[in-house]
Amino acid sequence: MRHLFANTGTLARFIWRRDRVRLPVWVLSIAAFSICFASMFPSLYPPGPEREIIAQTFANPVFISMLGPGYGLADYHMGAIMAHQMLLFTAVVVAIMNILLTIRHSRRDEEGGRIEVIRSLPVGRLANAAALMLVLAAGNIVLGIATGAGLALLGLEGMDWAGSVTYGAVLAVTGMCFAALTLVFAQLTETSRATMGYAFAFLGLSFLLRAVGDVSSEPLSLISPLGLVLRAQVYVSNYWWPILITFVAAAALILLAFRLNLVRDLGAGFIPARPGRMHASPFLKCTLGLVFRLERTVIIGWAVGMFVLGASYGSVFGEVETFVQIGDLYQLMLPSVEGFSFTDQFVAMLLAVMSMAAAIPALLIILKLRGEEGAGRTEHLLSRAVSRAQIMGSFLAAALGSAVIMQVLSVLGLWSAAAAVVSDPFSLGEALLASLTYIPVIWALVGLAAALIGFAPQRTNLVWLYLGYAFFTAYFRALLQLPEWLVKLTPWGHIPNIPLETVSPATVVLILLAAIALMGLGFVGYAKRDISG
């Protein structure tokens, strides 16, 4: 048995070496995000009768389906508020972190041939999987400790050490559960794309089961890992039995993944890949068709996600005025425009936020060009009668088109859900026109990614940092009273609060010209530099 895990420690150090930046950034970002939001809650929910009104509002089935059951609503102290409003969301982010990192070091490495090289060395058959689980377990534990300790040190009402330790433990076991589950899917499937599809489908199903169960059927919530961990009632009862059950489930899944790894061939999976057509469709005869074929899962998945995102915001339209009138901090976060209601200001803020979310799939598509290059597949296209301009142009066209699709669907989701809870929520036509105004802004970000691919392909991840900076400045500009020049360092900073304010056509044209110039730079750089495999 010991030979199966030979040199596990060495491989664990190798995995840590590869993720020495990625994993700490994930951990520190999640912990800092949680602590930052917890520190804001005293201003958002000052003590008094207003807090009781907020607690009664969160008993609405819509909020229960989004946030989970509200434990401690009768005494809605800061700890109960933090667990109710942030624990589920943070657990989902932790699950995403573990899914992505598990795929990166399991099925994706197997696809790239790296596991085969490792197996040729004196290492055990299960050494890589075991090393991966060790590194992720350490990362999740550090995340739980950092988050729990940070929350406890804030010294807020109801946030004692017992509850904070429970909060951190919930995050840690949730991460390990989804890491173990993803490792099982990595054994069952033949490609990293399929593994990711199954893992995120299970995450979505877990959230859906929890949402339905929290509203109508407790057993459904207990089936879902996300629903189970919420039963810990953090900062209220601090039950540990859901944490222990989730931990045992994660351990069982790891053992199952190890067993499946032992009995399957390297590169194979238990779920066979669906055979393709005998003859390709005419659409695949062009590079644009190939790009859409490669990215159809991203486009369809994000299209559904953007519609659901808009609908989730729209479902709370009936409570917007209540929230904003009670909390002064909410009023600071909304764009202050005279002559418009809080609901109108809420729509303006949502359009900006959703446009940033719509930029994510567009960036994923254009950055796929760099991924294909790194995997060595671009060379196969260039060996045929295909130019570099055609390849980059096809990825750009798909990215630019996806931005339009995401913007439209997010507004349709927002309007349809809002119309279901209030009569005449806002003008759909004005909202659609305003959302399309953000299209050149998203295209400018895509252009920046193209320029990085052309001249600095090793630095393409900088575009994600830039998007994060844009979100931070747009969302917290009024709250933190940021200088105007900091806000205007991003394209979003040059767009006023539409549809409440009119935007200058010259501004839109200038942003569009900047996007075109960046894309042009990308074409030039990509045409001249070496293609790396």
LOFIDREN-673541 format. One record per residue (C-alpha): x, y, z; residue number from 1. Coordinates in pm, 1 decimal. Example, Ala and Ser with C-alpha at 12.3 -4.5 7.8 and 13.67 -1.06 7.14 Angstrom:
<recs>
<rec <1230.0 -450.0 780.0> 1>
<rec <1367.0 -106.0 714.0> 2>
</recs>
This chain:
<recs>
<rec <0.0 0.0 0.0> 1>
<rec <281.9 242.1 84.4> 2>
<rec <427.5 216.1 -265.9> 3>
<rec <107.7 368.4 -406.2> 4>
<rec <189.8 693.0 -226.3> 5>
<rec <566.2 698.3 -280.0> 6>
<rec <709.2 1053.0 -298.5> 7>
<rec <373.9 1214.5 -220.5> 8>
<rec <550.9 1480.9 -15.9> 9>
<rec <779.8 1569.8 -304.7> 10>
<rec <484.6 1607.9 -540.7> 11>
<rec <299.3 1816.0 -280.9> 12>
<rec <594.2 2055.7 -272.9> 13>
<rec <590.9 2063.3 -653.6> 14>
<rec <218.0 2145.7 -663.0> 15>
<rec <269.8 2416.2 -402.9> 16>
<rec <558.4 2553.6 -611.1> 17>
<rec <329.8 2584.1 -912.9> 18>
<rec <51.8 2748.9 -711.5> 19>
<rec <266.1 2953.7 -474.2> 20>
<rec <95.5 3269.6 -603.5> 21>
<rec <-242.6 3143.7 -717.3> 22>
<rec <-344.3 2965.2 -395.1> 23>
<rec <-238.4 3242.3 -152.4> 24>
<rec <-418.9 3500.1 -367.1> 25>
<rec <-737.2 3292.5 -349.0> 26>
<rec <-707.1 3241.1 26.9> 27>
<rec <-616.5 3599.7 113.9> 28>
<rec <-881.5 3744.5 -118.2> 29>
<rec <-1162.6 3535.2 31.1> 30>
<rec <-1052.2 3601.1 389.7> 31>
<rec <-1005.1 3974.8 329.9> 32>
<rec <-1338.0 3997.1 148.0> 33>
<rec <-1519.9 3831.7 439.8> 34>
<rec <-1352.1 4048.0 703.2> 35>
<rec <-1407.8 4365.8 502.2> 36>
<rec <-1779.2 4304.1 462.7> 37>
<rec <-1817.4 4207.1 829.8> 38>
<rec <-1660.9 4537.8 930.9> 39>
<rec <-1920.7 4721.6 719.6> 40>
<rec <-2225.1 4556.1 877.4> 41>
<rec <-2242.5 4780.7 1189.5> 42>
<rec <-2293.7 5080.4 960.6> 43>
<rec <-2538.7 4894.3 740.0> 44>
<rec <-2747.4 4760.8 1029.0> 45>
<rec <-2736.4 4997.6 1329.2> 46>
<rec <-2910.2 4869.8 1644.3> 47>
<rec <-3272.3 4961.6 1690.1> 48>
<rec <-3614.4 4885.3 1545.2> 49>
<rec <-3480.1 4923.1 1190.7> 50>
<rec <-3275.6 4609.2 1233.5> 51>
<rec <-3588.8 4417.7 1336.7> 52>
<rec <-3761.1 4535.5 1020.5> 53>
<rec <-3465.9 4410.9 814.6> 54>
<rec <-3480.4 4074.6 992.1> 55>
<rec <-3849.8 4040.4 910.6> 56>
<rec <-3774.9 4129.1 548.8> 57>
<rec <-3515.3 3851.9 525.6> 58>
<rec <-3781.0 3602.1 633.1> 59>
<rec <-3927.8 3646.3 284.2> 60>
<rec <-3906.4 3321.2 80.4> 61>
<rec <-3717.5 3506.6 -194.4> 62>
<rec <-3437.1 3598.1 44.2> 63>
<rec <-3440.8 3251.8 201.0> 64>
<rec <-3387.4 3093.4 -140.4> 65>
<rec <-3097.4 3330.2 -208.6> 66>
<rec <-2925.1 3345.5 131.7> 67>
<rec <-3049.4 3043.3 321.6> 68>
<rec <-3265.4 3024.5 634.4> 69>
<rec <-3216.2 3310.8 875.5> 70>
<rec <-3110.1 3164.8 1206.8> 71>
<rec <-3121.6 3411.9 1492.7> 72>
<rec <-3363.6 3656.0 1329.7> 73>
<rec <-3527.4 3717.0 1668.8> 74>
<rec <-3195.6 3852.4 1796.5> 75>
<rec <-3034.2 3973.8 1474.3> 76>
<rec <-2690.1 4061.1 1606.9> 77>
<rec <-2381.3 4112.4 1391.0> 78>
<rec <-2282.2 3745.3 1407.0> 79>
<rec <-2623.2 3626.0 1289.7> 80>
<rec <-2620.0 3888.6 1015.0> 81>
<rec <-2274.7 3780.4 895.2> 82>
<rec <-2360.6 3410.1 887.8> 83>
<rec <-2698.2 3469.5 724.5> 84>
<rec <-2587.3 3704.4 451.2> 85>
<rec <-2229.1 3601.0 377.2> 86>
<rec <-2167.2 3236.0 470.6> 87>
<rec <-2347.4 3077.3 175.5> 88>
<rec <-2197.4 3315.6 -78.2> 89>
<rec <-1847.3 3268.3 61.4> 90>
<rec <-1890.1 2888.4 66.4> 91>
<rec <-1980.2 2896.6 -304.2> 92>
<rec <-1665.1 3097.5 -380.7> 93>
<rec <-1455.4 2851.2 -179.3> 94>
<rec <-1613.7 2564.3 -373.5> 95>
<rec <-1523.9 2735.0 -703.4> 96>
<rec <-1164.2 2780.6 -587.0> 97>
<rec <-1130.3 2411.2 -504.8> 98>
<rec <-1297.5 2297.6 -826.4> 99>
<rec <-1063.2 2502.4 -1043.9> 100>
<rec <-747.0 2404.6 -855.8> 101>
<rec <-839.8 2035.1 -852.1> 102>
<rec <-901.8 2029.3 -1226.9> 103>
<rec <-575.7 2215.6 -1289.6> 104>
<rec <-364.4 1952.9 -1114.3> 105>
<rec <-558.1 1638.4 -1206.7> 106>
<rec <-740.9 1599.1 -1536.7> 107>
<rec <-582.0 1901.8 -1705.0> 108>
<rec <-230.6 1782.9 -1618.7> 109>
<rec <-329.3 1440.5 -1744.3> 110>
<rec <-448.9 1588.8 -2072.8> 111>
<rec <-125.1 1782.1 -2111.7> 112>
<rec <86.0 1470.6 -2058.9> 113>
<rec <242.5 1591.1 -1735.9> 114>
<rec <102.0 1307.7 -1523.7> 115>
<rec <249.0 1056.9 -1768.9> 116>
<rec <592.0 1216.5 -1723.8> 117>
<rec <552.1 1208.0 -1346.3> 118>
<rec <444.6 842.2 -1354.5> 119>
<rec <768.1 757.7 -1537.3> 120>
<rec <956.0 864.6 -1223.7> 121>
<rec <974.5 666.9 -895.9> 122>
<rec <639.3 789.8 -762.6> 123>
<rec <331.2 599.7 -652.9> 124>
<rec <24.7 567.1 -870.5> 125>
<rec <-182.6 768.5 -621.1> 126>
<rec <94.8 1010.7 -525.8> 127>
<rec <-24.4 1299.0 -743.9> 128>
<rec <-387.2 1275.2 -630.4> 129>
<rec <-284.3 1243.5 -266.9> 130>
<rec <-40.9 1535.3 -295.4> 131>
<rec <-313.2 1750.1 -450.9> 132>
<rec <-555.2 1672.7 -168.6> 133>
<rec <-285.0 1748.3 90.0> 134>
<rec <-210.9 2090.0 -63.0> 135>
<rec <-579.6 2178.0 -93.3> 136>
<rec <-650.3 2055.7 259.1> 137>
<rec <-372.4 2282.0 389.3> 138>
<rec <-506.3 2572.7 182.3> 139>
<rec <-861.0 2524.6 308.9> 140>
<rec <-743.3 2497.8 669.1> 141>
<rec <-541.1 2817.7 638.0> 142>
<rec <-842.2 2985.3 477.6> 143>
<rec <-1067.0 2874.0 763.1> 144>
<rec <-819.3 2989.1 1028.4> 145>
<rec <-753.8 3325.0 862.1> 146>
<rec <-1121.9 3399.4 809.4> 147>
<rec <-1232.2 3280.6 1153.0> 148>
<rec <-953.9 3462.8 1337.6> 149>
<rec <-1010.1 3780.3 1139.4> 150>
<rec <-1381.7 3782.9 1214.7> 151>
<rec <-1324.6 3713.4 1585.4> 152>
<rec <-1064.5 3989.3 1614.7> 153>
<rec <-1316.0 4243.4 1484.2> 154>
<rec <-1488.5 4211.6 1822.6> 155>
<rec <-1833.1 4277.1 1681.4> 156>
<rec <-2156.7 4198.9 1860.8> 157>
<rec <-2224.4 3824.6 1857.9> 158>
<rec <-1897.9 3737.6 1679.2> 159>
<rec <-1728.3 3537.1 1951.4> 160>
<rec <-1438.9 3296.1 1901.6> 161>
<rec <-1660.5 2986.2 1912.2> 162>
<rec <-1878.0 3111.8 1629.6> 163>
<rec <-1581.4 3237.6 1428.2> 164>
<rec <-1406.3 2900.5 1454.0> 165>
<rec <-1727.8 2735.3 1335.1> 166>
<rec <-1750.0 2984.1 1046.6> 167>
<rec <-1396.9 2899.7 935.2> 168>
<rec <-1457.3 2526.2 975.1> 169>
<rec <-1765.4 2546.0 751.6> 170>
<rec <-1561.9 2708.3 476.7> 171>
<rec <-1279.4 2455.5 511.5> 172>
<rec <-1497.7 2142.8 495.3> 173>
<rec <-1703.8 2288.2 208.8> 174>
<rec <-1385.5 2342.5 10.1> 175>
<rec <-1259.4 1991.7 77.9> 176>
<rec <-1595.9 1838.6 -11.1> 177>
<rec <-1600.0 2001.1 -354.0> 178>
<rec <-1229.8 1930.5 -409.7> 179>
<rec <-1293.2 1561.5 -339.5> 180>
<rec <-1602.1 1558.6 -558.5> 181>
<rec <-1410.8 1720.0 -845.4> 182>
<rec <-1135.4 1459.6 -806.7> 183>
<rec <-1399.9 1188.0 -849.8> 184>
<rec <-1530.5 1357.0 -1165.4> 185>
<rec <-1170.5 1377.2 -1291.2> 186>
<rec <-1157.6 996.4 -1277.3> 187>
<rec <-1498.0 949.5 -1439.7> 188>
<rec <-1450.6 1184.9 -1736.8> 189>
<rec <-1194.8 1195.0 -2016.4> 190>
<rec <-1139.4 1570.4 -2052.3> 191>
<rec <-1090.6 1867.3 -1824.4> 192>
<rec <-1380.8 2040.0 -1997.2> 193>
<rec <-1614.1 1754.0 -1903.8> 194>
<rec <-1479.9 1749.0 -1548.5> 195>
<rec <-1546.5 2118.6 -1512.7> 196>
<rec <-1893.6 2078.4 -1658.3> 197>
<rec <-1987.9 1802.4 -1414.0> 198>
<rec <-1834.1 1980.4 -1114.5> 199>
<rec <-2006.2 2312.3 -1178.6> 200>
<rec <-2331.2 2136.9 -1266.5> 201>
<rec <-2318.6 1967.2 -926.0> 202>
<rec <-2244.4 2301.2 -759.9> 203>
<rec <-2545.0 2454.5 -933.1> 204>
<rec <-2761.9 2156.4 -841.5> 205>
<rec <-2647.9 2182.7 -479.5> 206>
<rec <-2748.0 2548.6 -470.9> 207>
<rec <-3084.1 2472.8 -634.8> 208>
<rec <-3163.7 2185.0 -398.2> 209>
<rec <-3073.2 2404.2 -103.7> 210>
<rec <-3288.5 2690.4 -231.0> 211>
<rec <-3594.0 2468.2 -280.4> 212>
<rec <-3532.0 2280.4 42.0> 213>
<rec <-3487.7 2591.7 253.5> 214>
<rec <-3823.5 2720.6 135.0> 215>
<rec <-4032.4 2403.8 130.1> 216>
<rec <-3853.0 2078.3 220.6> 217>
<rec <-3579.9 2035.3 483.1> 218>
<rec <-3460.4 1691.9 353.0> 219>
<rec <-3367.3 1845.9 18.6> 220>
<rec <-3141.6 2095.1 194.4> 221>
<rec <-2972.8 1818.9 391.8> 222>
<rec <-2891.8 1635.3 67.8> 223>
<rec <-2707.0 1940.6 -63.2> 224>
<rec <-2359.4 2008.2 79.4> 225>
<rec <-2437.4 2379.6 74.6> 226>
<rec <-2763.2 2325.6 260.0> 227>
<rec <-2606.0 2086.9 509.8> 228>
<rec <-2329.2 2322.2 624.2> 229>
<rec <-2579.4 2604.1 682.2> 230>
<rec <-2740.8 2384.0 948.4> 231>
<rec <-2438.0 2459.3 1165.3> 232>
<rec <-2625.9 2779.9 1256.2> 233>
<rec <-2302.1 2972.8 1286.5> 234>
<rec <-2291.2 3243.8 1555.5> 235>
<rec <-2631.5 3125.8 1681.5> 236>
<rec <-2613.1 2758.7 1787.9> 237>
<rec <-2271.4 2660.8 1645.0> 238>
<rec <-2364.2 2298.3 1572.9> 239>
<rec <-2072.3 2081.4 1460.8> 240>
<rec <-2259.6 1774.8 1338.7> 241>
<rec <-2311.9 1918.3 984.8> 242>
<rec <-1939.5 1994.1 967.8> 243>
<rec <-1845.5 1641.0 1076.5> 244>
<rec <-2087.1 1482.5 826.1> 245>
<rec <-1946.6 1695.4 544.5> 246>
<rec <-1591.9 1604.3 648.6> 247>
<rec <-1674.6 1231.6 647.7> 248>
<rec <-1839.5 1269.5 306.0> 249>
<rec <-1527.7 1443.6 172.3> 250>
<rec <-1303.5 1166.4 307.8> 251>
<rec <-1526.6 900.7 150.1> 252>
<rec <-1516.9 1080.8 -184.1> 253>
<rec <-1136.6 1099.6 -171.4> 254>
<rec <-1115.3 724.9 -107.5> 255>
<rec <-1355.9 664.7 -396.8> 256>
<rec <-1142.9 883.4 -625.5> 257>
<rec <-831.0 689.6 -522.6> 258>
<rec <-1002.9 360.3 -599.0> 259>
<rec <-1118.9 480.1 -941.4> 260>
<rec <-770.8 609.8 -1016.0> 261>
<rec <-625.1 265.4 -947.3> 262>
<rec <-853.1 75.4 -1183.3> 263>
<rec <-860.7 307.5 -1484.5> 264>
<rec <-604.6 362.3 -1756.7> 265>
<rec <-409.9 685.2 -1769.0> 266>
<rec <-589.8 930.9 -1995.5> 267>
<rec <-912.9 731.8 -1991.3> 268>
<rec <-1236.9 781.8 -1800.2> 269>
<rec <-1535.7 573.4 -1701.2> 270>
<rec <-1778.3 801.9 -1882.5> 271>
<rec <-1681.9 781.0 -2250.7> 272>
<rec <-1666.6 1101.2 -2448.3> 273>
<rec <-1955.5 1143.8 -2686.1> 274>
<rec <-1840.8 1055.2 -3038.1> 275>
<rec <-1847.6 1342.2 -3278.9> 276>
<rec <-2014.9 1352.8 -3616.5> 277>
<rec <-1866.9 1151.8 -3898.4> 278>
<rec <-1866.4 1465.1 -4112.5> 279>
<rec <-1812.8 1814.9 -3976.0> 280>
<rec <-2076.3 2078.9 -4037.7> 281>
<rec <-1999.6 2342.5 -4302.9> 282>
<rec <-1975.5 2599.0 -4025.1> 283>
<rec <-1658.2 2428.9 -3898.8> 284>
<rec <-1482.3 2496.9 -4228.4> 285>
<rec <-1400.5 2848.6 -4108.5> 286>
<rec <-1204.4 2955.7 -3801.8> 287>
<rec <-1499.9 3151.0 -3662.6> 288>
<rec <-1711.4 2836.7 -3664.7> 289>
<rec <-1435.4 2646.8 -3488.8> 290>
<rec <-1410.5 2912.4 -3218.4> 291>
<rec <-1785.2 2910.6 -3156.9> 292>
<rec <-1773.3 2530.5 -3141.3> 293>
<rec <-1494.9 2543.2 -2883.9> 294>
<rec <-1662.3 2812.8 -2676.1> 295>
<rec <-2027.7 2714.8 -2704.4> 296>
<rec <-2030.5 2573.5 -2350.0> 297>
<rec <-1890.0 2898.7 -2211.7> 298>
<rec <-2136.3 3107.9 -2410.7> 299>
<rec <-2442.9 2899.1 -2324.8> 300>
<rec <-2347.2 2854.9 -1960.4> 301>
<rec <-2278.1 3224.0 -1905.4> 302>
<rec <-2589.2 3323.7 -2100.6> 303>
<rec <-2802.8 3122.6 -1858.5> 304>
<rec <-2598.1 3254.0 -1566.3> 305>
<rec <-2639.0 3618.0 -1667.4> 306>
<rec <-3015.4 3577.1 -1704.3> 307>
<rec <-3031.6 3415.8 -1359.6> 308>
<rec <-2809.0 3689.8 -1213.7> 309>
<rec <-3041.6 3957.2 -1345.2> 310>
<rec <-3346.2 3765.1 -1220.8> 311>
<rec <-3194.5 3728.6 -872.9> 312>
<rec <-3155.2 4104.4 -849.2> 313>
<rec <-3500.1 4161.9 -992.1> 314>
<rec <-3662.9 3932.0 -736.4> 315>
<rec <-3578.7 4174.5 -450.9> 316>
<rec <-3719.7 4484.2 -618.8> 317>
<rec <-4014.0 4492.2 -381.1> 318>
<rec <-3781.8 4548.8 -83.1> 319>
<rec <-3535.4 4800.9 -230.7> 320>
<rec <-3703.7 5111.8 -90.9> 321>
<rec <-3722.6 4955.0 258.8> 322>
<rec <-3356.2 4863.2 264.3> 323>
<rec <-3228.9 5197.3 139.2> 324>
<rec <-3449.4 5410.6 361.4> 325>
<rec <-3338.6 5224.4 674.7> 326>
<rec <-2962.8 5216.6 611.0> 327>
<rec <-2770.2 5536.2 538.2> 328>
<rec <-2480.2 5329.4 405.5> 329>
<rec <-2703.2 5179.0 136.8> 330>
<rec <-2781.1 5530.3 19.3> 331>
<rec <-2409.9 5603.0 -10.1> 332>
<rec <-2354.0 5295.0 -223.7> 333>
<rec <-2623.8 5396.8 -471.2> 334>
<rec <-2554.6 5663.7 -733.9> 335>
<rec <-2691.4 5992.0 -602.7> 336>
<rec <-2896.7 6155.5 -877.8> 337>
<rec <-3159.7 6417.0 -793.0> 338>
<rec <-3516.7 6356.5 -900.5> 339>
<rec <-3505.8 5978.1 -912.1> 340>
<rec <-3628.3 5713.7 -669.1> 341>
<rec <-3405.2 5467.5 -486.9> 342>
<rec <-3532.6 5196.3 -719.4> 343>
<rec <-3418.5 5393.0 -1024.1> 344>
<rec <-3077.7 5444.1 -865.0> 345>
<rec <-3064.7 5071.9 -784.8> 346>
<rec <-3123.1 4991.5 -1153.2> 347>
<rec <-2842.1 5225.6 -1257.5> 348>
<rec <-2600.9 5057.9 -1016.4> 349>
<rec <-2705.8 4710.5 -1130.7> 350>
<rec <-2647.5 4793.9 -1496.5> 351>
<rec <-2287.0 4888.5 -1419.1> 352>
<rec <-2227.3 4582.0 -1201.9> 353>
<rec <-2386.0 4341.1 -1449.4> 354>
<rec <-2180.8 4486.7 -1734.1> 355>
<rec <-1867.5 4392.2 -1539.1> 356>
<rec <-2002.8 4040.4 -1495.5> 357>
<rec <-2074.8 4030.1 -1869.4> 358>
<rec <-1708.7 4112.0 -1934.9> 359>
<rec <-1599.9 3783.0 -1773.8> 360>
<rec <-1720.0 3544.1 -2049.7> 361>
<rec <-1587.6 3783.9 -2315.8> 362>
<rec <-1245.1 3771.3 -2152.3> 363>
<rec <-1262.4 3395.0 -2113.2> 364>
<rec <-1318.8 3360.6 -2486.8> 365>
<rec <-1039.7 3591.0 -2603.0> 366>
<rec <-795.0 3445.7 -2349.0> 367>
<rec <-877.5 3100.0 -2480.6> 368>
<rec <-656.0 3198.2 -2774.7> 369>
<rec <-360.4 3210.3 -2537.9> 370>
<rec <-467.1 2879.8 -2382.6> 371>
<rec <-482.9 2707.4 -2720.5> 372>
<rec <-140.7 2844.7 -2800.2> 373>
<rec <4.9 2714.4 -2475.5> 374>
<rec <-142.8 2369.7 -2541.4> 375>
<rec <24.5 2360.0 -2882.9> 376>
<rec <-297.6 2340.3 -3081.2> 377>
<rec <-261.9 2676.9 -3255.9> 378>
<rec <33.6 2544.9 -3454.5> 379>
<rec <-190.8 2284.6 -3619.5> 380>
<rec <-414.6 2561.3 -3752.9> 381>
<rec <-125.4 2775.9 -3870.1> 382>
<rec <24.0 2479.3 -4058.2> 383>
<rec <-278.2 2503.5 -4288.3> 384>
<rec <-410.4 2784.2 -4504.1> 385>
<rec <-505.3 2992.4 -4199.4> 386>
<rec <-346.2 3324.2 -4106.8> 387>
<rec <-280.8 3456.4 -3759.9> 388>
<rec <-516.4 3745.0 -3831.1> 389>
<rec <-796.8 3498.4 -3904.9> 390>
<rec <-740.1 3314.7 -3578.5> 391>
<rec <-727.9 3626.0 -3361.0> 392>
<rec <-1013.8 3785.2 -3553.4> 393>
<rec <-1233.6 3481.4 -3492.9> 394>
<rec <-1168.4 3479.4 -3117.5> 395>
<rec <-1226.5 3855.2 -3104.2> 396>
<rec <-1553.8 3826.7 -3295.7> 397>
<rec <-1679.5 3558.1 -3058.6> 398>
<rec <-1576.8 3762.5 -2754.0> 399>
<rec <-1734.6 4083.6 -2883.1> 400>
<rec <-2055.7 3908.0 -2980.4> 401>
<rec <-2083.3 3735.1 -2643.0> 402>
<rec <-2068.5 4073.0 -2466.0> 403>
<rec <-2381.7 4186.0 -2650.2> 404>
<rec <-2563.7 3860.2 -2572.6> 405>
<rec <-2478.0 3874.6 -2201.1> 406>
<rec <-2585.7 4235.8 -2165.7> 407>
<rec <-2922.8 4177.9 -2325.8> 408>
<rec <-2997.4 3860.6 -2128.0> 409>
<rec <-2901.2 4014.3 -1794.4> 410>
<rec <-3142.9 4303.6 -1848.2> 411>
<rec <-3419.0 4068.0 -1963.1> 412>
<rec <-3369.6 3858.8 -1650.0> 413>
<rec <-3372.7 4169.5 -1430.3> 414>
<rec <-3688.3 4306.8 -1587.6> 415>
<rec <-3881.6 3977.9 -1597.2> 416>
<rec <-3818.6 3904.0 -1226.9> 417>
<rec <-3885.3 4263.0 -1122.2> 418>
<rec <-4211.4 4266.7 -1318.3> 419>
<rec <-4321.1 3955.7 -1127.8> 420>
<rec <-4288.2 4124.0 -786.3> 421>
<rec <-4381.3 4487.6 -861.3> 422>
<rec <-4599.0 4650.4 -1121.2> 423>
<rec <-4420.7 4857.9 -1384.1> 424>
<rec <-4068.0 4829.3 -1232.2> 425>
<rec <-3878.7 5026.6 -1498.4> 426>
<rec <-3873.1 5083.2 -1874.1> 427>
<rec <-3732.8 4776.2 -2045.6> 428>
<rec <-3640.9 4973.3 -2356.5> 429>
<rec <-3443.9 5236.2 -2163.0> 430>
<rec <-3265.1 4969.0 -1962.4> 431>
<rec <-3168.9 4776.0 -2275.5> 432>
<rec <-3039.2 5092.2 -2441.2> 433>
<rec <-2841.5 5180.7 -2129.8> 434>
<rec <-2693.7 4830.1 -2108.5> 435>
<rec <-2581.0 4850.7 -2471.1> 436>
<rec <-2398.1 5173.3 -2386.5> 437>
<rec <-2161.9 4961.3 -2178.0> 438>
<rec <-2076.2 4743.3 -2479.6> 439>
<rec <-1783.0 4962.7 -2594.8> 440>
<rec <-1652.4 4956.6 -2236.0> 441>
<rec <-1646.5 4575.6 -2234.8> 442>
<rec <-1492.5 4577.6 -2582.0> 443>
<rec <-1215.1 4804.8 -2453.1> 444>
<rec <-1131.9 4542.8 -2189.9> 445>
<rec <-1134.4 4272.6 -2458.1> 446>
<rec <-902.3 4493.0 -2663.2> 447>
<rec <-664.7 4519.2 -2369.1> 448>
<rec <-659.0 4139.4 -2343.6> 449>
<rec <-587.1 4115.1 -2717.6> 450>
<rec <-299.7 4364.6 -2686.4> 451>
<rec <-152.0 4161.6 -2399.9> 452>
<rec <-179.9 3844.0 -2608.1> 453>
<rec <2.3 4020.3 -2888.2> 454>
<rec <286.5 4179.0 -2692.3> 455>
<rec <296.0 4023.1 -2343.2> 456>
<rec <133.0 3677.8 -2358.4> 457>
<rec <281.8 3582.7 -2021.1> 458>
<rec <102.1 3876.1 -1857.5> 459>
<rec <-252.9 3817.3 -1979.0> 460>
<rec <-376.8 3756.5 -1623.6> 461>
<rec <-326.3 4127.9 -1558.6> 462>
<rec <-656.2 4190.0 -1734.5> 463>
<rec <-836.7 4011.7 -1449.0> 464>
<rec <-672.1 4239.8 -1195.4> 465>
<rec <-780.6 4538.1 -1402.5> 466>
<rec <-1139.8 4411.8 -1408.4> 467>
<rec <-1128.6 4362.6 -1031.8> 468>
<rec <-1000.9 4717.0 -989.5> 469>
<rec <-1283.6 4845.3 -1209.8> 470>
<rec <-1541.3 4664.5 -995.0> 471>
<rec <-1387.1 4798.2 -673.9> 472>
<rec <-1382.1 5159.2 -788.9> 473>
<rec <-1730.3 5146.8 -939.3> 474>
<rec <-1895.3 4975.8 -643.4> 475>
<rec <-1719.3 5157.4 -358.8> 476>
<rec <-1647.4 5497.7 -514.7> 477>
<rec <-1910.3 5680.0 -307.9> 478>
<rec <-1870.2 5466.9 2.8> 479>
<rec <-1493.5 5520.6 27.0> 480>
<rec <-1503.1 5867.7 -131.9> 481>
<rec <-1242.6 5769.7 -388.9> 482>
<rec <-1078.1 6048.1 -591.3> 483>
<rec <-1229.7 6096.4 -933.1> 484>
<rec <-899.3 6030.6 -1110.1> 485>
<rec <-880.9 5681.9 -956.3> 486>
<rec <-1227.3 5601.5 -1086.5> 487>
<rec <-1147.5 5731.7 -1434.2> 488>
<rec <-851.8 5495.0 -1472.1> 489>
<rec <-1103.9 5240.1 -1602.2> 490>
<rec <-1350.0 5276.5 -1893.3> 491>
<rec <-1642.4 5237.9 -1651.7> 492>
<rec <-1532.9 5556.6 -1476.7> 493>
<rec <-1615.8 5758.9 -1788.4> 494>
<rec <-1975.3 5636.2 -1813.6> 495>
<rec <-2227.8 5835.0 -1601.8> 496>
<rec <-2514.6 5677.9 -1408.9> 497>
<rec <-2719.6 5564.6 -1704.9> 498>
<rec <-3014.5 5564.8 -1764.4> 499>
<rec <-3053.2 5836.5 -1499.4> 500>
<rec <-2797.3 6059.7 -1669.5> 501>
<rec <-2722.0 6105.1 -2035.7> 502>
<rec <-2389.9 5997.2 -2172.7> 503>
<rec <-2206.5 6205.5 -2427.2> 504>
<rec <-2186.2 6038.1 -2769.5> 505>
<rec <-1828.2 6162.6 -2792.7> 506>
<rec <-1739.2 5962.4 -2478.4> 507>
<rec <-1880.7 5642.2 -2622.8> 508>
<rec <-1703.0 5700.7 -2953.3> 509>
<rec <-1369.9 5766.0 -2781.3> 510>
<rec <-1400.7 5446.2 -2576.0> 511>
<rec <-1490.2 5255.6 -2891.0> 512>
<rec <-1188.9 5401.1 -3073.1> 513>
<rec <-965.3 5302.8 -2781.3> 514>
<rec <-1104.2 4949.2 -2802.4> 515>
<rec <-1034.1 4935.0 -3175.9> 516>
<rec <-680.7 5069.0 -3125.4> 517>
<rec <-607.1 4806.4 -2859.6> 518>
<rec <-740.6 4531.7 -3083.1> 519>
<rec <-525.7 4662.8 -3366.6> 520>
<rec <-221.2 4645.5 -3142.1> 521>
<rec <-315.8 4290.2 -3060.2> 522>
<rec <-327.3 4196.7 -3428.8> 523>
<rec <11.6 4357.9 -3492.0> 524>
<rec <182.9 4195.2 -3196.5> 525>
<rec <29.6 3853.7 -3259.0> 526>
<rec <136.1 3862.0 -3623.7> 527>
<rec <500.3 3936.4 -3541.5> 528>
<rec <584.0 3738.0 -3228.6> 529>
<rec <676.3 3372.2 -3200.2> 530>
<rec <404.2 3119.6 -3127.2> 531>
<rec <489.9 2928.3 -2809.2> 532>
<rec <373.0 2575.5 -2745.2> 533>
</recs>
